[in-house]
Amino acid sequence: MSSTETSPIVRTVASTQSEMTEIILPNDANTLGNLLGGRLMHFIDLTGAMAAYRHTRTHVVTAAMDHIDFIQPVHVGDLLILKSSVNRAFNTSVEVGVKVWVEHPQTGSMLHVASAYLVFVAIDKDGKRQKVSGLQPETANEIRRYGDALRRREYREAEVARRKKAKAATAPQSPDPIRV
């Protein structure tokens, strides 16, 4: 999709849904046999990118992992199930929500173990930002997540402005040539 297009097609949340399943092996775990947090973040990033790609139909790069909750540990031998979908599309970016469950293979019981929000930016093969299609939420839950995504974006933008202001205030000043 070209950045010069003015009215890209609108996609549904359902069309962006992605799922990934992994079995947790010893090389994924720490010395206690629990899944490493960084490895879980990697799986979340991959699953989120799949949803973003399905929506944008172009290359995407991770711009932010806004929030992640590690709710329960995941153990060697567990089946990890990650589900993602686009919460909202902006101009050249999308917010994706990822929920993670563990399935205990012997019992089949499912437990919610993590959730995260990520922002992906759509780019072309040369790294130039690309306009993304709109998103049409259809269910009450999708409409809620759509509104929540805008609030998180506003918070992210305010935080960036706060950091810039703090950095400018603490930047080293050039020495005053008059003072000796």
Contacts in CASP RR format, 6 or more apart in sequence:
PFRMAT RR
TARGET T0000
AUTHOR 0000-0000-0000
METHOD contacts of the structure
MODEL  1
MSSTETSPIVRTVASTQSEMTEIILPNDANTLGNLLGGRLMHFIDLTGAM
AAYRHTRTHVVTAAMDHIDFIQPVHVGDLLILKSSVNRAFNTSVEVGVKV
WVEHPQTGSMLHVASAYLVFVAIDKDGKRQKVSGLQPETANEIRRYGDAL
RRREYREAEVARRKKAKAATAPQSPDPIRV
1 8 0 8 1.000
1 56 0 8 1.000
1 57 0 8 1.000
1 58 0 8 1.000
1 122 0 8 1.000
1 130 0 8 1.000
1 131 0 8 1.000
1 132 0 8 1.000
1 133 0 8 1.000
2 130 0 8 1.000
2 131 0 8 1.000
3 92 0 8 1.000
3 124 0 8 1.000
3 128 0 8 1.000
3 129 0 8 1.000
3 130 0 8 1.000
3 131 0 8 1.000
5 131 0 8 1.000
8 131 0 8 1.000
8 132 0 8 1.000
8 133 0 8 1.000
8 134 0 8 1.000
9 133 0 8 1.000
9 134 0 8 1.000
10 133 0 8 1.000
10 134 0 8 1.000
10 135 0 8 1.000
10 136 0 8 1.000
11 55 0 8 1.000
11 86 0 8 1.000
11 89 0 8 1.000
11 133 0 8 1.000
11 134 0 8 1.000
11 135 0 8 1.000
11 136 0 8 1.000
12 135 0 8 1.000
12 136 0 8 1.000
12 138 0 8 1.000
13 85 0 8 1.000
13 86 0 8 1.000
13 87 0 8 1.000
13 135 0 8 1.000
13 136 0 8 1.000
13 137 0 8 1.000
13 138 0 8 1.000
13 139 0 8 1.000
13 142 0 8 1.000
13 145 0 8 1.000
14 85 0 8 1.000
14 138 0 8 1.000
15 54 0 8 1.000
15 55 0 8 1.000
16 51 0 8 1.000
16 52 0 8 1.000
16 54 0 8 1.000
16 55 0 8 1.000
16 84 0 8 1.000
16 85 0 8 1.000
16 86 0 8 1.000
16 96 0 8 1.000
16 135 0 8 1.000
17 51 0 8 1.000
17 54 0 8 1.000
17 83 0 8 1.000
17 84 0 8 1.000
17 85 0 8 1.000
18 47 0 8 1.000
18 48 0 8 1.000
18 50 0 8 1.000
18 51 0 8 1.000
18 54 0 8 1.000
18 83 0 8 1.000
18 84 0 8 1.000
18 85 0 8 1.000
19 47 0 8 1.000
19 81 0 8 1.000
19 82 0 8 1.000
19 83 0 8 1.000
19 84 0 8 1.000
20 43 0 8 1.000
20 46 0 8 1.000
20 47 0 8 1.000
20 50 0 8 1.000
20 81 0 8 1.000
20 82 0 8 1.000
21 79 0 8 1.000
21 80 0 8 1.000
21 81 0 8 1.000
21 82 0 8 1.000
22 28 0 8 1.000
22 43 0 8 1.000
22 79 0 8 1.000
22 80 0 8 1.000
22 82 0 8 1.000
23 77 0 8 1.000
23 78 0 8 1.000
23 79 0 8 1.000
23 80 0 8 1.000
24 35 0 8 1.000
24 74 0 8 1.000
24 75 0 8 1.000
24 76 0 8 1.000
24 77 0 8 1.000
24 78 0 8 1.000
24 79 0 8 1.000
24 80 0 8 1.000
25 76 0 8 1.000
25 77 0 8 1.000
26 33 0 8 1.000
26 76 0 8 1.000
28 35 0 8 1.000
28 36 0 8 1.000
28 39 0 8 1.000
28 76 0 8 1.000
29 35 0 8 1.000
29 36 0 8 1.000
29 75 0 8 1.000
29 76 0 8 1.000
30 36 0 8 1.000
33 75 0 8 1.000
33 76 0 8 1.000
34 73 0 8 1.000
34 74 0 8 1.000
34 75 0 8 1.000
35 73 0 8 1.000
35 74 0 8 1.000
35 75 0 8 1.000
35 76 0 8 1.000
35 78 0 8 1.000
35 80 0 8 1.000
37 70 0 8 1.000
40 70 0 8 1.000
40 74 0 8 1.000
40 80 0 8 1.000
40 100 0 8 1.000
40 114 0 8 1.000
41 65 0 8 1.000
41 68 0 8 1.000
41 116 0 8 1.000
43 80 0 8 1.000
43 82 0 8 1.000
43 100 0 8 1.000
44 65 0 8 1.000
44 68 0 8 1.000
44 82 0 8 1.000
44 98 0 8 1.000
44 100 0 8 1.000
44 114 0 8 1.000
44 116 0 8 1.000
44 118 0 8 1.000
45 62 0 8 1.000
45 65 0 8 1.000
45 118 0 8 1.000
47 82 0 8 1.000
47 83 0 8 1.000
47 84 0 8 1.000
47 98 0 8 1.000
48 84 0 8 1.000
48 96 0 8 1.000
48 97 0 8 1.000
48 98 0 8 1.000
48 118 0 8 1.000
48 120 0 8 1.000
49 60 0 8 1.000
49 62 0 8 1.000
49 120 0 8 1.000
50 84 0 8 1.000
51 84 0 8 1.000
51 85 0 8 1.000
51 86 0 8 1.000
51 96 0 8 1.000
51 97 0 8 1.000
51 98 0 8 1.000
52 60 0 8 1.000
52 86 0 8 1.000
52 94 0 8 1.000
52 96 0 8 1.000
52 118 0 8 1.000
52 120 0 8 1.000
52 122 0 8 1.000
53 59 0 8 1.000
53 60 0 8 1.000
54 86 0 8 1.000
55 86 0 8 1.000
55 89 0 8 1.000
55 94 0 8 1.000
55 132 0 8 1.000
55 133 0 8 1.000
55 135 0 8 1.000
56 94 0 8 1.000
56 120 0 8 1.000
56 122 0 8 1.000
56 130 0 8 1.000
56 132 0 8 1.000
56 133 0 8 1.000
57 133 0 8 1.000
58 122 0 8 1.000
58 123 0 8 1.000
58 124 0 8 1.000
58 130 0 8 1.000
59 122 0 8 1.000
59 123 0 8 1.000
59 124 0 8 1.000
59 125 0 8 1.000
59 127 0 8 1.000
60 94 0 8 1.000
60 120 0 8 1.000
60 121 0 8 1.000
60 122 0 8 1.000
60 123 0 8 1.000
61 120 0 8 1.000
61 121 0 8 1.000
61 123 0 8 1.000
62 118 0 8 1.000
62 119 0 8 1.000
62 120 0 8 1.000
63 93 0 8 1.000
63 119 0 8 1.000
63 120 0 8 1.000
63 121 0 8 1.000
64 118 0 8 1.000
64 119 0 8 1.000
64 156 0 8 1.000
65 116 0 8 1.000
65 117 0 8 1.000
65 118 0 8 1.000
66 95 0 8 1.000
66 116 0 8 1.000
66 117 0 8 1.000
66 118 0 8 1.000
66 119 0 8 1.000
66 152 0 8 1.000
66 156 0 8 1.000
67 115 0 8 1.000
67 116 0 8 1.000
67 117 0 8 1.000
67 152 0 8 1.000
68 114 0 8 1.000
68 115 0 8 1.000
68 116 0 8 1.000
68 117 0 8 1.000
69 114 0 8 1.000
69 115 0 8 1.000
69 116 0 8 1.000
70 113 0 8 1.000
70 114 0 8 1.000
71 112 0 8 1.000
71 113 0 8 1.000
71 114 0 8 1.000
71 115 0 8 1.000
72 102 0 8 1.000
72 111 0 8 1.000
72 112 0 8 1.000
72 113 0 8 1.000
72 114 0 8 1.000
73 113 0 8 1.000
74 80 0 8 1.000
74 102 0 8 1.000
74 113 0 8 1.000
75 102 0 8 1.000
77 105 0 8 1.000
78 102 0 8 1.000
78 103 0 8 1.000
78 104 0 8 1.000
78 105 0 8 1.000
79 102 0 8 1.000
79 103 0 8 1.000
79 104 0 8 1.000
79 105 0 8 1.000
80 100 0 8 1.000
80 101 0 8 1.000
80 102 0 8 1.000
80 113 0 8 1.000
81 100 0 8 1.000
81 101 0 8 1.000
81 102 0 8 1.000
81 103 0 8 1.000
81 110 0 8 1.000
82 98 0 8 1.000
82 99 0 8 1.000
82 100 0 8 1.000
82 101 0 8 1.000
83 98 0 8 1.000
83 99 0 8 1.000
83 100 0 8 1.000
83 101 0 8 1.000
84 96 0 8 1.000
84 97 0 8 1.000
84 98 0 8 1.000
84 99 0 8 1.000
85 96 0 8 1.000
85 97 0 8 1.000
86 94 0 8 1.000
86 95 0 8 1.000
86 96 0 8 1.000
86 97 0 8 1.000
86 135 0 8 1.000
87 94 0 8 1.000
87 95 0 8 1.000
87 96 0 8 1.000
87 97 0 8 1.000
87 117 0 8 1.000
87 135 0 8 1.000
87 145 0 8 1.000
87 146 0 8 1.000
87 148 0 8 1.000
87 149 0 8 1.000
88 94 0 8 1.000
88 95 0 8 1.000
88 135 0 8 1.000
88 145 0 8 1.000
88 146 0 8 1.000
88 147 0 8 1.000
88 149 0 8 1.000
88 150 0 8 1.000
88 153 0 8 1.000
89 132 0 8 1.000
89 133 0 8 1.000
89 134 0 8 1.000
89 135 0 8 1.000
90 132 0 8 1.000
90 153 0 8 1.000
91 131 0 8 1.000
91 132 0 8 1.000
92 121 0 8 1.000
92 122 0 8 1.000
92 129 0 8 1.000
92 130 0 8 1.000
92 131 0 8 1.000
92 132 0 8 1.000
93 119 0 8 1.000
93 120 0 8 1.000
93 121 0 8 1.000
93 122 0 8 1.000
93 132 0 8 1.000
94 119 0 8 1.000
94 120 0 8 1.000
94 122 0 8 1.000
94 132 0 8 1.000
94 135 0 8 1.000
95 117 0 8 1.000
95 118 0 8 1.000
95 119 0 8 1.000
95 149 0 8 1.000
95 152 0 8 1.000
95 153 0 8 1.000
96 117 0 8 1.000
96 118 0 8 1.000
96 119 0 8 1.000
96 120 0 8 1.000
97 115 0 8 1.000
97 116 0 8 1.000
97 117 0 8 1.000
97 118 0 8 1.000
97 145 0 8 1.000
98 114 0 8 1.000
98 115 0 8 1.000
98 116 0 8 1.000
98 117 0 8 1.000
98 118 0 8 1.000
99 112 0 8 1.000
99 114 0 8 1.000
99 115 0 8 1.000
100 112 0 8 1.000
100 113 0 8 1.000
100 114 0 8 1.000
100 115 0 8 1.000
100 116 0 8 1.000
101 110 0 8 1.000
101 111 0 8 1.000
101 112 0 8 1.000
101 113 0 8 1.000
102 110 0 8 1.000
102 111 0 8 1.000
102 113 0 8 1.000
103 109 0 8 1.000
103 110 0 8 1.000
104 111 0 8 1.000
117 149 0 8 1.000
117 152 0 8 1.000
119 156 0 8 1.000
121 129 0 8 1.000
122 129 0 8 1.000
122 130 0 8 1.000
122 131 0 8 1.000
122 132 0 8 1.000
123 129 0 8 1.000
123 130 0 8 1.000
124 130 0 8 1.000
135 146 0 8 1.000
137 143 0 8 1.000
137 145 0 8 1.000
137 146 0 8 1.000
END
